[in-house]
Amino acid sequence: MPRIRIFHGEVLLLEHRLRPGRTTIGRADQCDIALPGTTISRLHCTFRGNDRGWRVDDHSRHGTWVNSERVDGHASLSDGASVRIGEFTATLVLQAAKARPTAPRPTDQSHEQVVGTVADGLRVERAALSIVDGPGKNSRFVLRSPRVGLGGEGSQIVLPDTRLTRDHVYLRVSRGRVMVEPGRGAAYLDGERVRAITPLYAEEELLLGETVLRTERFVDEEPVISTHFGEMVAHSASMKSLFGKLRRMAAHHFTLLVIGESGTGKELIARGIHEHSPRADGPFVALNCGAIRPELFESALFGHEKGAFTGAEERRDGAFLQADGGTLFLDEIGELPETCQASLLRVLETGEVRRVGGSQVSFPDVRIVAATNRDLSTDARTGNFRSDLYFRLAVLAVDVPPLRKRIADIPVLTRYLLRHLNGEAYATDDALELLKRHDWPGNVRELRNVLTRAFVMNGARIDPAALSFHNIKTRPVSIDPSGKPAAERAFLIDAMARHDGNRTRIAREMGIARSTLNYRLRKYELI
């Protein structure tokens, strides 16, 4: 039977039997062979053919090569043809031959595939193994690990067949798919001995000794409960549910909008999304949209050529090109002026990036995570933010609850923050009770500052007397219920009067960067 062998360097990763028709290869879970990597497109290429011949169709902007020549549309394949797909090489085998044994290394450690969601949970596609003939007939085993030893006594899954050795074979589960890896004994598929990692399809039977096995895939429902995500920790039900949702969102490439008050950890969420995603090895680039002057926004986002404008003394990549293969975090997206919104919308719609002053078009592979402390859905309805851009950004969206609505998190957050300050620092029970009674207008950022002051001034033991709170009665400007520019301007005028024009104190009260405050003051002609 025709097959392709997938190599990474000199290491044989898997062997896939080709059936008449088509076999898709790419980064997407829906592909027949899913390969990781920033140089792999979601649908990279397709092998097509039958007994009369085989060819490969290229679908990738990264390119597909056959015997070192780039494929233009499609290319015919002969026995032994070498097809380069990103960092991987696929070799076509048409003539029967023994596969050389190797020490395989799977490319994906995810052994189950998320196929949907339920309330506060996941619909997960899992794999199971059933004995259809031989000793233990009708027994069923759910495969819950990426790699499982199968065989006689001492194996992770023990089969009641005395002819089997320990770890007779190994089963690898990747994205809900089962693959057979040679172990200490002989295993056969369709009468052929398994000599390399080989996919096991639902209709196929695996013979081990006197035991005949089949695999199946089924959908299971499980709750998502997680007490941490990236550098964030929590104990409250609302945050544990949020962390679970973020973990499954991280696995996809869709744009994500994070909504929450200042100090709730929106950038930490963005970094966690990146770290838990297939892009984790790529760059993470953060851009504060509220701190960039409108006339420099396109340069910051897309880059510029040397001499494109006064001061452009050298060619520079913008945030999109810097984040190619990774994640671009657009903070304070709600502060983006309307002229800049149009530029961002254009690149989100077309995927095209062109440096200011340049003609060359690039297509960076970037996932967008945006954050705001504004009610962008209301702003979109009232015309204060482009609705078409909002819907582009909010394909996935999460609301981060403020700290005052999740008081149960304060003890665990306090322990976590103090541990990072000093391994011996701790808060007494009375101090924790006092922390729980505060309303936390600055959220977790304010909690960190309160604990830092207490540690610096009083040492490792933090009791109620060590705690001091700034008496801030106002909420950040973006939380103003009206959400209108007039109210925002009035807030800033009041803040300037209360703080005698001290911008550092105003920015600290609002929970924003001083550069962001300066932008807003210029926006309303207050400086």
Residue pairs with C-beta under 8 A, 6 or more apart in sequence:
1 17
1 18
1 190
2 17
2 18
2 49
2 54
2 92
2 93
2 94
3 15
3 16
3 17
3 18
3 92
3 93
4 15
4 16
4 18
4 23
4 47
4 83
4 90
4 91
4 92
4 93
5 12
5 14
5 15
5 16
5 90
5 91
5 93
5 99
5 196
6 12
6 13
6 14
6 15
6 16
6 33
6 35
6 88
6 89
6 90
7 13
7 88
7 89
7 90
7 91
8 87
8 88
8 89
8 105
8 107
11 102
11 103
11 104
11 105
12 99
12 100
12 102
12 104
12 196
12 197
13 88
13 104
13 105
13 106
13 107
13 197
14 33
14 104
14 106
14 179
14 196
14 197
14 198
14 199
15 99
15 196
15 197
15 198
16 23
16 32
16 33
16 198
16 199
17 198
17 199
18 47
18 49
18 54
20 49
20 50
20 51
21 48
21 50
22 46
22 47
22 48
23 32
23 33
23 46
23 47
23 48
24 30
24 31
24 32
24 33
24 43
24 45
24 46
25 31
25 32
25 33
25 35
25 44
25 45
25 46
25 47
25 85
25 90
26 34
26 35
26 40
26 41
26 42
26 43
26 44
26 45
26 59
26 60
27 34
27 35
27 36
27 37
27 40
27 41
27 42
27 44
27 278
28 34
28 42
28 43
29 113
29 175
31 42
31 43
31 44
34 108
34 174
34 175
35 44
35 85
35 86
35 88
35 107
36 107
36 108
36 278
37 86
37 87
37 88
38 279
38 281
38 282
38 324
38 325
38 326
38 365
39 62
39 86
39 87
40 60
40 62
40 85
40 86
40 87
40 88
41 59
41 60
41 61
41 62
42 253
43 59
43 60
44 58
44 59
44 60
44 62
44 64
44 85
44 86
45 56
45 57
45 58
45 59
45 60
45 64
45 71
45 83
45 85
46 56
46 57
46 59
47 54
47 55
47 56
47 77
47 90
47 92
48 54
48 55
48 56
48 57
49 55
49 77
53 76
53 77
54 76
54 77
54 92
54 94
55 74
55 75
55 76
55 77
56 64
56 66
56 71
56 74
56 75
56 77
56 83
57 71
57 73
57 74
58 64
58 71
58 72
58 73
58 74
58 75
61 363
62 86
63 70
63 71
64 70
64 71
64 83
64 84
64 85
65 71
65 83
65 84
66 75
66 77
66 81
66 82
66 83
66 84
67 81
67 82
68 82
68 84
69 75
77 83
77 92
78 92
78 94
79 92
79 93
79 94
79 95
80 91
80 92
80 93
81 91
81 92
82 89
82 90
82 91
83 89
83 90
83 91
83 92
84 90
98 195
99 195
99 196
100 195
100 196
101 182
101 195
101 196
102 196
104 181
104 196
104 197
106 146
106 147
106 172
106 174
106 179
106 197
107 174
108 174
108 175
109 146
109 174
110 146
110 174
110 175
110 251
111 127
111 143
111 144
111 145
111 146
111 173
111 174
111 175
111 176
112 124
112 125
112 126
112 127
112 173
112 175
112 176
113 124
113 125
113 175
113 176
114 122
114 123
114 124
114 125
114 248
114 251
115 123
115 124
115 125
115 219
116 122
116 123
116 219
117 123
117 248
118 221
120 223
120 224
120 241
120 244
121 221
121 222
121 223
121 224
121 244
122 221
122 222
122 224
122 244
122 248
123 219
123 220
123 221
124 219
124 220
124 221
124 222
125 176
125 217
125 218
125 219
125 220
126 142
126 143
126 144
126 176
126 217
126 218
126 219
126 220
127 142
127 143
127 173
127 176
127 177
127 178
127 215
127 216
127 217
128 140
128 141
128 142
128 143
128 215
128 216
128 217
128 218
129 140
129 141
129 143
129 150
129 157
129 171
129 178
129 213
129 214
129 215
129 216
130 138
130 139
130 140
130 141
130 213
130 214
130 215
130 216
131 137
131 138
131 139
131 140
131 159
131 211
131 212
131 213
132 138
132 205
132 212
132 213
132 214
133 211
133 212
134 161
134 209
134 210
134 211
134 212
135 159
135 160
135 161
135 162
135 210
135 211
136 159
136 160
136 161
136 211
139 160
141 157
143 171
143 173
143 178
145 156
145 173
146 172
146 173
146 174
147 170
147 171
147 172
147 173
147 181
148 156
148 157
148 170
148 171
148 172
148 173
149 155
149 156
149 157
149 166
149 167
149 170
149 183
150 156
150 157
150 159
150 167
150 168
150 169
150 170
150 171
150 183
150 208
151 157
151 158
151 159
151 164
151 165
151 166
151 167
151 168
151 169
151 183
151 184
151 185
151 208
152 158
152 159
152 161
152 162
152 164
152 165
152 166
152 168
153 166
154 166
154 167
155 164
155 166
155 167
155 168
156 167
159 168
159 208
159 211
161 208
161 209
161 210
161 211
163 209
163 210
164 185
164 208
164 209
164 211
165 183
165 184
165 185
166 184
167 183
167 184
168 183
168 184
168 185
168 187
168 208
168 209
169 180
169 181
169 182
169 183
169 185
169 187
169 194
169 206
169 208
170 180
170 181
170 182
170 183
171 178
171 179
171 180
171 181
171 200
172 178
172 179
172 180
172 181
172 197
173 179
176 217
177 199
177 217
178 199
178 200
178 215
179 197
179 198
179 199
179 200
180 187
180 189
180 194
180 197
180 198
180 199
180 200
180 206
181 197
182 194
182 195
182 196
185 208
185 209
186 193
186 208
187 193
187 194
187 206
187 207
187 208
188 194
188 206
188 207
189 198
189 200
189 204
189 205
189 206
189 207
190 204
200 206
200 215
201 215
202 214
202 215
202 216
202 217
203 214
204 214
204 215
205 212
205 213
205 214
206 212
206 213
206 214
206 215
207 213
223 244
224 241
224 243
224 244
224 245
224 247
224 248
225 240
225 241
225 244
226 240
226 243
226 244
226 247
227 233
227 234
227 235
227 240
227 243
227 412
228 234
228 243
229 242
229 243
229 246
229 247
229 269
229 272
229 276
230 268
230 269
230 271
230 272
230 273
230 275
230 276
231 268
231 271
231 272
232 239
232 243
232 265
232 268
232 269
232 272
233 409
233 412
233 413
233 416
234 240
234 242
234 243
234 406
234 409
234 412
234 413
235 408
235 409
235 411
235 412
236 401
236 406
236 407
236 408
236 409
237 408
238 401
238 405
238 406
239 401
239 406
239 409
242 398
242 400
242 401
245 398
246 269
246 272
246 273
246 276
246 398
247 276
249 256
249 273
249 396
249 398
250 272
250 273
250 274
250 275
250 276
250 277
251 276
251 277
251 278
252 396
253 367
254 367
254 395
254 396
255 348
255 367
255 368
255 369
255 370
255 392
255 393
255 394
255 395
255 396
256 273
256 367
256 368
256 369
256 370
256 395
256 396
256 397
256 398
257 333
257 370
257 371
257 372
257 376
257 393
257 394
257 396
257 397
257 398
258 266
258 269
258 270
258 369
258 370
258 371
258 372
258 397
258 398
258 400
259 371
259 372
259 373
259 375
259 376
259 397
259 398
259 399
259 400
260 266
260 371
260 373
260 399
260 400
260 401
260 402
261 373
261 400
261 402
261 443
261 475
261 476
261 478
261 479
261 511
262 373
262 442
262 443
262 445
262 476
262 478
262 510
262 511
262 512
263 403
263 442
263 443
263 444
263 445
263 446
263 511
264 400
264 401
264 402
264 403
264 443
264 444
265 400
265 443
265 444
266 331
266 371
266 373
266 400
267 286
267 329
267 331
267 371
269 369
269 371
269 398
269 400
270 284
270 286
270 327
270 329
270 331
270 369
270 371
271 284
271 329
273 327
273 369
274 280
274 284
274 326
274 327
274 329
274 367
274 369
277 327
277 367
279 325
279 326
279 327
279 367
282 323
282 324
282 325
282 326
282 327
283 322
283 323
283 324
283 325
283 326
283 327
284 323
284 326
284 327
284 329
285 319
285 322
285 323
285 326
285 327
285 328
285 329
286 329
286 331
287 300
287 301
287 319
287 328
287 329
287 330
287 331
288 331
288 332
288 513
288 515
288 516
289 297
289 330
289 331
289 332
289 333
289 335
289 336
289 340
290 331
290 332
290 334
290 335
290 336
290 512
290 513
290 515
290 516
290 519
290 520
291 332
291 513
291 515
291 516
291 518
291 519
292 300
292 340
292 519
293 519
294 337
294 339
294 340
297 336
297 337
297 340
297 343
298 318
298 340
298 343
298 356
299 308
299 309
299 312
299 316
299 318
299 356
300 318
300 319
301 318
301 319
301 320
301 343
301 344
301 347
302 318
302 320
302 321
302 343
302 347
302 353
302 354
302 355
302 356
303 315
303 316
303 317
303 318
303 320
303 321
303 353
303 355
303 356
303 358
304 312
304 315
304 316
304 318
304 355
304 356
304 357
304 358
305 312
305 315
305 355
305 356
305 357
305 358
306 312
306 313
306 314
306 315
307 357
308 355
308 356
308 357
308 358
309 356
309 357
312 356
312 357
315 355
316 355
317 355
318 353
318 355
319 328
320 328
320 347
320 353
320 362
320 364
320 366
321 353
321 362
321 364
323 364
323 366
324 362
324 364
324 365
324 366
325 364
325 365
325 366
326 366
326 367
327 366
327 367
327 368
327 369
328 366
328 367
328 368
328 369
329 369
329 370
329 371
330 344
330 368
330 369
330 370
330 371
331 370
331 371
332 371
332 372
332 373
332 512
332 516
333 370
333 371
333 372
333 376
333 393
334 372
334 373
334 374
334 376
334 379
334 385
334 478
335 374
335 516
335 519
335 520
336 344
337 523
338 386
341 385
341 386
341 389
342 386
344 389
345 386
345 388
345 389
345 392
346 352
347 353
348 368
348 389
348 392
348 393
349 392
351 363
351 364
352 361
352 362
352 363
353 361
353 362
353 363
353 364
354 360
354 361
354 362
368 393
370 393
372 478
373 476
373 478
373 479
374 385
374 478
374 483
375 483
376 385
376 390
376 393
376 394
377 390
377 394
378 483
379 385
379 390
379 483
380 386
380 387
380 390
380 391
381 387
382 483
382 484
384 483
384 484
384 485
402 440
402 443
403 409
403 410
403 413
403 440
403 443
403 444
403 446
403 447
404 439
404 440
407 436
410 432
410 435
410 436
410 447
411 432
413 444
413 447
414 427
414 432
414 435
414 447
414 451
415 426
415 427
417 447
417 448
417 451
418 425
418 426
418 427
418 451
418 455
418 462
419 425
421 451
421 452
421 455
422 455
422 460
424 460
425 451
425 455
425 460
425 461
425 462
426 460
426 461
426 462
427 435
427 451
427 462
427 463
428 461
428 462
428 463
428 464
430 463
430 464
431 462
431 463
431 464
431 466
431 467
434 464
434 467
435 447
435 450
435 467
438 469
440 446
440 447
441 472
441 473
441 474
441 475
441 476
441 511
442 449
442 472
442 511
443 511
445 511
446 470
446 511
450 467
450 468
450 469
451 462
453 468
454 462
454 466
454 467
454 468
455 462
457 466
458 465
458 466
470 509
472 509
474 491
474 495
474 509
476 510
476 511
476 512
477 488
477 491
477 492
477 510
477 520
478 488
480 487
480 488
480 491
485 524
488 520
488 524
489 524
489 526
492 506
492 520
492 521
492 524
492 526
493 526
495 506
495 509
495 510
496 506
496 521
496 526
499 505
499 506
499 509
503 514
503 517
503 518
503 521
504 514
506 517
507 513
507 514
507 516
507 517
510 517
518 527
521 527
